[in-house]
Amino acid sequence: MTTPIRPSSPRQRAEPVRQESLRTINLELVFRHIVAAAHPISRTELAAATSLTRPTITRIVEDLLAGQLITETGIAHDGRAGRPRVGLTLSDRGPAGLGLDIRGDGLAACVVDLTGNVRHLAFAPSPYAGRTADAILADVARMADAAIDAIAAENLTVVTATLAVPGPVDAGVVRSAPALGWRDVDAGALLRNAIQHLELPVRVENEANLAALGELYASENTLSGFVYVSGGLGIGAGIVLDGQLLRGMRGWSGELGHVTVYPDGKVCPCGARGCLHTYASLEAILGDEPVPTGVTPDAAILTRSDAGDPATLDALDTAGVALGIALSDVLNILDIDTVLLGGSFALLASWLTANARAEINRRVLTTDWAPITLRPAILGPDAAVIGAALTSIDQIRQHPATWLVHQPTTH
């Protein structure tokens, strides 16, 4: 599977710097130009763009080729007379990023290469009720090991794994994930110990934030500001302003599921009353009727709604209204004109959007002059796991020397 997703660009540097770390800085400079090029770029073009000498360009390119960070491909059309020049572009071999996701309908694993192509995407239904964090993360580790083994045959090496979880995270510790029954769970350490591929760096981040990054990459940065709403085990929001993810002081922003919708409403698993979670989560929509074995929660909801089940239709109406109320507060504060429904909400969007849009139009002050776009996310339920994988490879894109230091050089 090769779905192209555009990862973020390496950090900007205006010109080469003459200092002790010259080689690393200039290597990043050259690599940035290769990443940013709209077509394969020649060595001559690199020399002109960076003001580096041809011998320096030659040495850097040799290192990047040897480390499988770039590859020679086709012809670089620079519009000049003379013989055609060999083009340089990102390699689809070498380092890769692994994304893992604990989501409402099960577990997911994804691997992307340096170009941003999805090379592996797997899903496994998984029950959560009554299971410990250790047991769930052991299942995640098995998916991670299977993904790493699968892409090794394609000459790809996972450099980092990033786990998406439904709750605020502090240095790998999931502070609270009510839908999983987790509180202060060191998911990073547990997963690292469970993965068979030892010494693999493991990061843990909020799934809504990762999904928002995935959507930002997928849109090729055409969306500069949006709210990504993730529906699944919980309800989270990833907020992008001016092309940057809004994380908050501790990275805990976006807990949309615990915005109060009805102050005297139902008791939420978090202990408060009237949270959006109690009206719009998959658990709330499903009600007390059990989900058949082997059927995911969102699939069960779709089956019941398509069959015209009155209780399910009422629950979806209630969820849409509650979602619109909560989003109206966010939109009034942030002045954002786009809302993306992701996770399981992407699958249920046709049942949720009418009521949610009606509440937004009623409550957001600026809708008379600037209508709000409310639509399903591009990547659907896979946004978080793809965003996690892209985050995993981004360190190499930002700092290619961290990969090359472990690779043989050509000189």
C-alpha positions as CSV (number, residue, x, y, z in Angstrom):
1,M,0.0,0.0,0.0
2,T,1.5,3.3,-1.0
3,T,-0.8,6.2,0.0
4,P,1.3,9.4,-0.3
5,I,1.1,11.7,2.8
6,R,3.2,14.8,2.8
7,P,5.3,15.0,6.1
8,S,6.4,18.2,7.6
9,S,9.4,20.0,6.2
10,P,12.7,20.1,8.1
11,R,13.4,23.3,10.0
12,Q,14.4,26.3,8.0
13,R,18.0,27.7,7.8
14,A,18.7,30.6,5.6
15,E,22.3,29.8,4.5
16,P,25.3,27.6,5.4
17,V,27.0,28.4,8.7
18,R,30.7,28.3,9.1
19,Q,31.4,26.8,12.5
20,E,32.5,23.5,14.2
21,S,29.3,21.7,13.4
22,L,29.6,22.8,9.7
23,R,29.2,19.3,8.3
24,T,26.0,18.5,10.1
25,I,24.5,21.9,9.5
26,N,25.3,21.8,5.8
27,L,24.0,18.2,5.5
28,E,20.7,19.4,6.9
29,L,20.7,22.3,4.5
30,V,21.2,20.1,1.5
31,F,18.7,17.6,2.7
32,R,16.1,20.3,3.3
33,H,16.4,21.4,-0.3
34,I,15.9,17.9,-1.6
35,V,12.8,17.5,0.6
36,A,11.3,20.8,-0.5
37,A,12.0,20.3,-4.2
38,A,8.9,19.8,-6.4
39,H,10.9,17.6,-8.7
40,P,14.2,15.6,-8.6
41,I,16.9,18.2,-8.0
42,S,20.4,18.0,-9.5
43,R,23.8,18.5,-7.7
44,T,24.3,21.6,-9.7
45,E,21.0,23.0,-8.6
46,L,21.9,22.2,-5.0
47,A,25.2,24.0,-5.2
48,A,23.4,27.1,-6.6
49,A,20.6,27.0,-4.0
50,T,22.9,26.4,-1.0
51,S,26.0,28.4,-2.0
52,L,28.1,25.3,-1.1
53,T,31.0,24.2,-3.2
54,R,30.6,21.3,-5.6
55,P,33.1,19.1,-3.7
56,T,31.1,19.7,-0.5
57,I,27.8,18.9,-2.3
58,T,29.4,15.7,-3.7
59,R,30.5,14.5,-0.2
60,I,27.1,15.3,1.3
61,V,25.2,13.6,-1.5
62,E,27.4,10.5,-1.2
63,D,26.7,10.2,2.5
64,L,22.9,10.7,1.9
65,L,23.0,8.0,-0.9
66,A,25.0,5.6,1.3
67,G,22.6,6.1,4.1
68,Q,19.6,5.4,1.9
69,L,18.1,8.8,2.7
70,I,18.0,9.8,-1.0
71,T,18.2,8.1,-4.3
72,E,19.2,9.0,-7.9
73,T,16.2,9.1,-10.2
74,G,15.4,10.1,-13.7
75,I,16.6,13.5,-15.0
76,A,16.6,16.8,-13.3
77,H,15.1,19.4,-15.7
78,D,16.7,22.6,-14.7
79,G,16.0,24.4,-17.9
80,R,19.7,24.8,-18.8
81,A,21.5,23.8,-22.0
82,G,24.0,20.9,-21.9
83,R,23.8,17.3,-21.0
84,P,20.9,16.2,-18.8
85,R,21.6,16.0,-15.1
86,V,20.8,13.1,-12.7
87,G,18.1,14.0,-10.2
88,L,18.1,13.4,-6.5
89,T,14.9,12.7,-4.4
90,L,13.9,11.1,-1.1
91,S,14.5,7.4,-0.9
92,D,11.7,4.9,-0.2
93,R,14.2,2.6,1.5
94,G,16.1,3.0,4.7
95,P,14.4,4.6,7.8
96,A,10.7,4.3,8.5
97,G,8.3,5.4,11.2
98,L,5.9,3.2,13.1
99,G,2.5,4.4,14.3
100,L,0.3,2.5,16.8
101,D,-3.2,3.4,17.9
102,I,-5.6,2.3,20.6
103,R,-8.9,3.4,19.1
104,G,-12.6,2.8,19.6
105,D,-12.9,-0.1,17.2
106,G,-9.6,-1.9,18.0
107,L,-5.9,-1.6,17.5
108,A,-4.1,-0.2,14.4
109,A,-0.5,-0.2,13.2
110,C,1.0,1.8,10.4
111,V,4.5,2.2,8.8
112,V,5.5,5.1,6.6
113,D,8.7,5.6,4.7
114,L,10.8,8.8,4.4
115,T,8.7,10.0,1.5
116,G,5.5,9.8,3.6
117,N,4.1,6.8,1.7
118,V,2.1,4.3,3.8
119,R,3.9,1.0,3.4
120,H,2.0,-1.1,6.0
121,L,-1.4,-0.6,7.6
122,A,-3.0,-3.2,9.8
123,F,-6.0,-3.4,12.1
124,A,-7.2,-5.8,14.7
125,P,-10.4,-5.7,16.7
126,S,-9.7,-5.7,20.5
127,P,-12.0,-5.8,23.5
128,Y,-11.0,-3.3,26.3
129,A,-13.6,-3.9,29.0
130,G,-12.1,-5.7,32.1
131,R,-8.6,-5.9,30.6
132,T,-5.5,-4.4,32.2
133,A,-3.2,-1.9,30.6
134,D,-0.5,-4.6,30.4
135,A,-2.8,-6.9,28.5
136,I,-3.9,-4.3,26.0
137,L,-0.3,-3.0,25.4
138,A,0.9,-6.6,24.9
139,D,-1.5,-6.8,22.0
140,V,-0.2,-3.5,20.7
141,A,3.4,-4.8,21.0
142,R,2.5,-7.9,18.9
143,M,1.1,-5.7,16.2
144,A,4.3,-3.5,16.4
145,D,6.5,-6.6,16.0
146,A,4.5,-7.9,13.1
147,A,4.7,-4.5,11.3
148,I,8.5,-4.3,11.8
149,D,9.0,-7.8,10.5
150,A,6.7,-7.1,7.5
151,I,8.5,-4.0,6.3
152,A,12.0,-5.4,6.9
153,A,11.6,-7.5,3.7
154,E,11.3,-4.1,1.9
155,N,14.6,-2.9,3.2
156,L,13.0,-0.5,5.7
157,T,14.1,0.0,9.3
158,V,11.8,1.4,11.9
159,V,13.5,4.2,13.8
160,T,10.8,5.1,16.3
161,A,7.4,3.9,17.4
162,T,4.7,6.4,18.4
163,L,1.6,5.2,20.3
164,A,-1.7,7.2,20.1
165,V,-3.8,7.1,23.2
166,P,-7.2,8.6,24.1
167,G,-6.1,10.9,26.9
168,P,-3.5,13.5,28.2
169,V,0.1,12.2,28.2
170,D,3.0,13.4,30.3
171,A,6.4,12.0,29.3
172,G,5.0,8.6,28.2
173,V,2.6,8.4,31.2
174,V,-1.1,8.4,30.3
175,R,-2.5,10.6,33.1
176,S,-6.2,9.8,32.4
177,A,-8.0,7.7,29.9
178,P,-11.4,7.1,31.5
179,A,-12.7,5.0,28.5
180,L,-9.8,2.5,29.1
181,G,-9.9,2.8,32.9
182,W,-6.4,4.1,32.9
183,R,-4.9,6.6,35.3
184,D,-1.2,7.3,35.6
185,V,-0.3,4.4,33.3
186,D,3.3,4.4,32.1
187,A,2.3,3.2,28.6
188,G,5.7,4.1,27.2
189,A,7.6,1.8,29.5
190,L,5.1,-1.0,29.3
191,L,5.1,-1.0,25.5
192,R,8.8,-0.7,25.3
193,N,9.3,-3.7,27.5
194,A,6.7,-5.7,25.6
195,I,8.1,-5.1,22.1
196,Q,10.5,-7.9,21.0
197,H,12.6,-5.5,19.0
198,L,14.7,-4.2,21.8
199,E,16.1,-0.6,22.0
200,L,13.3,0.7,19.7
201,P,12.5,4.3,21.0
202,V,8.8,4.5,22.0
203,R,6.8,7.7,22.3
204,V,3.3,8.2,23.6
205,E,1.1,11.1,22.5
206,N,-2.6,12.1,22.5
207,E,-4.4,10.5,19.6
208,A,-6.4,13.6,18.7
209,N,-3.2,15.6,18.4
210,L,-1.6,13.0,16.2
211,A,-4.7,12.7,14.0
212,A,-4.8,16.4,13.5
213,L,-1.1,16.3,12.4
214,G,-2.0,13.4,10.0
215,E,-4.8,15.5,8.5
216,L,-2.5,18.5,8.2
217,Y,0.0,16.5,6.3
218,A,-2.7,14.9,4.1
219,S,-4.0,18.3,3.2
220,E,-0.5,19.4,2.1
221,N,-0.8,22.3,4.5
222,T,-3.8,23.8,2.5
223,L,-5.7,24.0,5.8
224,S,-4.0,26.5,8.0
225,G,-6.5,26.3,10.8
226,F,-9.0,23.6,11.8
227,V,-10.4,21.7,14.7
228,Y,-10.1,17.9,14.4
229,V,-12.7,16.0,16.4
230,S,-11.8,12.4,17.2
231,G,-14.7,10.2,18.1
232,G,-13.9,6.8,19.6
233,L,-13.1,5.5,23.1
234,G,-13.3,9.1,24.1
235,I,-13.8,12.4,22.3
236,G,-10.7,14.5,21.8
237,A,-9.8,17.5,19.7
238,G,-6.7,18.4,17.9
239,I,-6.5,22.1,17.2
240,V,-4.3,23.6,14.4
241,L,-3.8,27.4,14.2
242,D,-1.7,29.0,11.5
243,G,-0.4,25.6,10.4
244,Q,0.8,24.6,13.9
245,L,-0.6,22.2,16.4
246,L,-1.9,23.9,19.5
247,R,-0.6,21.6,22.3
248,G,-1.0,23.8,25.4
249,M,1.5,24.4,28.2
250,R,1.8,20.6,29.0
251,G,0.5,19.2,25.8
252,W,-2.9,18.4,27.4
253,S,-5.2,20.7,25.3
254,G,-8.1,19.4,23.3
255,E,-10.1,17.3,25.9
256,L,-13.3,18.2,24.1
257,G,-15.1,15.1,25.5
258,H,-15.0,16.8,29.0
259,V,-16.4,20.1,27.9
260,T,-19.7,20.6,29.9
261,V,-22.7,20.5,27.6
262,Y,-25.5,20.2,30.3
263,P,-24.3,21.3,33.8
264,D,-26.9,19.1,35.6
265,G,-26.6,16.2,33.1
266,K,-25.4,12.6,33.4
267,V,-22.4,11.6,35.5
268,C,-19.3,11.2,33.3
269,P,-16.6,8.6,34.0
270,C,-14.3,11.5,34.8
271,G,-16.5,12.4,37.8
272,A,-18.1,15.5,36.4
273,R,-21.6,16.0,35.2
274,G,-22.9,16.7,31.7
275,C,-19.7,16.2,29.8
276,L,-19.9,15.8,26.0
277,H,-18.6,12.2,26.5
278,T,-21.7,11.1,28.2
279,Y,-23.9,12.1,25.2
280,A,-21.7,11.6,22.1
281,S,-19.2,8.8,22.7
282,L,-19.6,5.5,21.1
283,E,-20.6,4.0,24.5
284,A,-23.3,6.7,24.9
285,I,-24.7,6.1,21.4
286,L,-24.7,2.3,21.8
287,G,-26.6,2.4,25.1
288,D,-27.2,-0.7,27.1
289,E,-27.6,-3.1,24.2
290,P,-24.5,-5.3,23.9
291,V,-22.4,-5.3,20.7
292,P,-22.2,-8.7,19.0
293,T,-18.9,-10.6,19.2
294,G,-16.6,-9.7,16.4
295,V,-18.5,-6.5,15.5
296,T,-16.9,-3.1,16.1
297,P,-18.9,-0.4,18.0
298,D,-19.2,1.9,15.1
299,A,-20.2,-0.9,12.8
300,A,-22.9,-1.9,15.3
301,I,-24.2,1.7,15.3
302,L,-24.3,1.9,11.6
303,T,-26.1,-1.4,11.3
304,R,-28.7,-0.3,13.8
305,S,-29.2,3.1,12.3
306,D,-29.5,1.7,8.8
307,A,-32.2,-0.6,10.1
308,G,-34.0,2.3,11.5
309,D,-33.6,1.4,15.2
310,P,-35.5,4.2,17.1
311,A,-33.2,4.1,20.2
312,T,-30.0,4.4,18.0
313,L,-31.5,7.2,15.9
314,D,-32.5,9.1,19.0
315,A,-29.0,8.6,20.4
316,L,-27.4,9.9,17.2
317,D,-29.6,12.9,17.2
318,T,-28.7,13.6,20.8
319,A,-25.0,13.1,20.1
320,G,-25.1,15.6,17.1
321,V,-26.8,18.3,19.2
322,A,-24.3,17.9,22.1
323,L,-21.4,17.9,19.7
324,G,-22.6,21.1,18.1
325,I,-23.0,22.8,21.5
326,A,-19.5,21.8,22.6
327,L,-17.9,22.9,19.3
328,S,-19.7,26.2,19.3
329,D,-17.8,27.2,22.5
330,V,-14.5,26.2,20.8
331,L,-15.3,28.1,17.6
332,N,-16.4,31.2,19.4
333,I,-13.1,31.3,21.3
334,L,-10.6,30.4,18.6
335,D,-12.2,31.9,15.4
336,I,-11.6,28.8,13.3
337,D,-13.8,28.1,10.2
338,T,-13.3,24.3,9.7
339,V,-14.2,21.3,11.7
340,L,-13.1,17.8,10.7
341,L,-14.9,14.8,12.1
342,G,-12.5,12.0,12.5
343,G,-12.1,8.6,14.1
344,S,-15.5,6.8,14.3
345,F,-17.2,10.2,13.8
346,A,-15.9,10.1,10.2
347,L,-18.0,7.0,9.6
348,L,-21.0,8.4,11.5
349,A,-20.8,11.9,10.0
350,S,-23.9,11.6,7.9
351,W,-25.9,11.0,11.1
352,L,-24.2,13.7,13.2
353,T,-23.6,16.7,10.9
354,A,-27.1,18.1,10.5
355,N,-27.8,18.6,14.2
356,A,-24.2,19.6,14.9
357,R,-24.3,22.2,12.1
358,A,-27.7,23.5,13.3
359,E,-26.3,24.2,16.8
360,I,-23.1,25.8,15.4
361,N,-25.2,28.1,13.2
362,R,-27.3,29.0,16.1
363,R,-24.5,29.6,18.6
364,V,-21.4,30.8,16.8
365,L,-21.6,34.6,16.4
366,T,-19.7,34.9,13.2
367,T,-21.6,32.3,11.1
368,D,-23.7,35.0,9.4
369,W,-20.5,36.4,7.8
370,A,-18.2,33.4,7.8
371,P,-19.9,30.0,7.5
372,I,-18.3,27.1,9.3
373,T,-17.2,24.0,7.3
374,L,-18.1,20.8,9.0
375,R,-17.1,17.6,7.2
376,P,-15.5,14.1,7.6
377,A,-11.7,14.0,7.9
378,I,-9.7,12.9,4.8
379,L,-8.0,10.0,6.5
380,G,-11.1,8.8,8.4
381,P,-10.4,6.4,11.3
382,D,-6.8,6.0,10.3
383,A,-5.8,9.6,10.9
384,A,-4.2,9.0,14.3
385,V,-2.2,6.0,13.4
386,I,-0.9,7.6,10.2
387,G,-0.1,10.8,12.1
388,A,1.7,8.7,14.7
389,A,3.8,7.1,12.0
390,L,4.6,10.4,10.3
391,T,5.6,11.8,13.7
392,S,8.0,8.8,14.2
393,I,9.8,9.5,10.9
394,D,9.9,13.3,11.3
395,Q,13.0,13.2,13.6
396,I,15.0,11.8,10.7
397,R,13.6,14.4,8.3
398,Q,14.5,17.1,10.8
399,H,17.9,15.7,11.7
400,P,19.2,13.3,9.0
401,A,22.6,13.1,10.7
402,T,21.1,11.1,13.6
403,W,20.5,8.3,11.1
404,L,23.7,8.6,9.2
405,V,25.8,8.4,12.3
406,H,24.9,4.7,12.5
407,Q,25.4,4.0,8.8
408,P,28.6,3.2,6.9
409,T,30.0,6.1,5.0
410,T,31.6,6.2,1.5
411,H,34.7,7.9,2.6
